[in-house]
Amino acid sequence: MRPVRIIYSKVAEKFFVRHEDIREEFIDSISKLINDDHREQVNFKNLKGKLKGYSRIAIDGYRVIFRMEDGEIIIVSVVMAGSRGDIYKHLR
């Protein structure tokens, strides 16, 4: 198993304080992606256009926007998390 370091923006941290269940699901999903452990079960998508270089994981009605940097330790920077209807409006 590869070590993972997750860095949360202030906006994402505020969201995850209110939605601890979504945080746990996100951490589980990232683990599956990195370790190819049931990767097909993760609702993951690389974003395009102005958001190229970022990815998203859909969990229930929420989206978690993040970017990963590979190296000895995989760093996951969570940019934003929020409801499906609002998340992309705030990123543009």
Sequence and secondary structure as in RCSB ss.txt:
>XXXX:A:sequence
MRPVRIIYSKVAEKFFVRHEDIREEFIDSISKLINDDHREQVNFKNLKGKLKGYSRIAIDGYRVIFRMEDGEIII
VSVVMAGSRGDIYKHLR
>XXXX:A:secstr
   EEEEE HHHHHHHHH HHHHHHHHHHHHHHHTTSSGGGS EEE  GGGTT EEEEETTEEEEEEEE SSSEE
EEEEEEEETTTHHHHH 
